[in-house]
Amino acid sequence: MRTTIENLQESKIREVANAGMGRADVLPFWFGESDEVTPEFIRQAAIESLQRGETFYSHNLGLPELREAIAEYMGGLHGPIASDRLAVTSGGVNALMLAVQALVEAGDEVVAVTPVWPNLTAQPVILGATVRCVSLRPVNGAWMLDMEELLAAVTSRTKLLVINAPNNPTGWTLTRAEQSQIVAHCRVTETWILADEVYERLYYEPTANACAPSFLDVTAPEDRLLVVHSFSKSFLMTGWRLGWLVMPPGMTHHVGKLLEFNTSCAPVFVQRAAIVALKRTADVTPRVVAHLKQCRDTLVPLLQALPGVQLAAASGGMYAFFRLEGHDDSLATAKRLVREAGLGLAPGAAFDPSPTARSGNWLRWCFASKDPQRLVLGVDRLKSWLGR
């Protein structure tokens, strides 16, 4: 066994969830997924594909018709994106790993903006890279980027810059001006950008194209940029494990080779379901976003009213990230909440491996609940626990 793998930290989110799984008395808000089932018409498309006997391999890069559908969908949001820049992947996490495998070698330097979903900092470590973290700063419960600190950290030695915005767990989102500044700097340092934009449609500020600012809006196809997307969040398809990767056109063939040696291809019946999902985006995503905004606006004021709680409403994503005064060990606190209050939250310590992490005493609450009253019940449990 490689020493790197033996020393790899387990997910602290899973550590908390494992302590409460199977308990009917626990309200689980620890994972980043809605408790709403995938729409019936998407499920039906997969069933019909299976009934046709589509149980064989597809092209490594995905069904041509799905790649064309993704290109059309992305084009409607960000302007023309050719299908020769796209690879269909077995989930967003697979797209992220493929991107890191394509770019990072042992000994390379990677800079990551944290707090962030732990997979994004673990993947370069698995490949032997050194990860430097630039932490967002909490200001009155909202999280802000120190641009000078980030640009100082990204030098000609930096192979890859990893950014997730809208951000899991904080909801922080880059502005287009900030993206342009980062792109200009990385062109000078010849640093690749890996942008995890899976939450771009889960954005609650008014925009012309109903999505968050994207690096695709401020770059050319040949720029050193890879963008990761997923069907999981805005199409309610977490368990389907389907995503896609946008890249410079000259890179696509090589990513196809990596796909062959990782997963070969995504299942055809899942890809058929995704084609239907994209064709009927208007029947799914706007409703999902409106409902999540309702959930956010239900949960956040209730949390803000509790003594010792600090947070601001997120502009994107599906999480409330909040600080509990007097509870400085978020992992221990999250385990106690499961055990003593029947409330399942993710510990802030899971999202930043840096010794100078600023999120160690914060907690993440996924508010993607089909019934917002479950959020109210969860706050009642937290309030009672704090009172004790």
Buried (B, 14 or more C-beta within 10 A) or exposed (E): EEEEEEEEEEBBBBBBBEBBEEEEEBBBBBBBBBBBEBBEBBBEBBEBBBEEEBEEEBBBBBBEEBBBBBBBBBEEBBEEBBBBBBBBBBBBBBBBBBBBBBBBEEEBBBBBBBBBBBBBBBBBBBBEBBBBBBBBEBEEBBBEBEBEEBBEBBEEEBBBBBBBBBBBBBBBBBEEEBBBBBBEBBEEBEBBBBBBBBBBBBBBEEEEBBBBBBBBBBBEBEBBBBBBBBBBBBBBBBEBBBBBBBBBEEBBEEBBEBBEEBBEBBBBBBBBBBBBBBBBBEEBBEEBBEBBBBBBEBBBEBBBEBEEBBBBBBBBBBBBBBBBEEBEEBBEBBBBBBEEBBBBBBBBBBBBBBEEBBBBBBBBBBBBBEEBEBBEBBBBBBBEBBEE
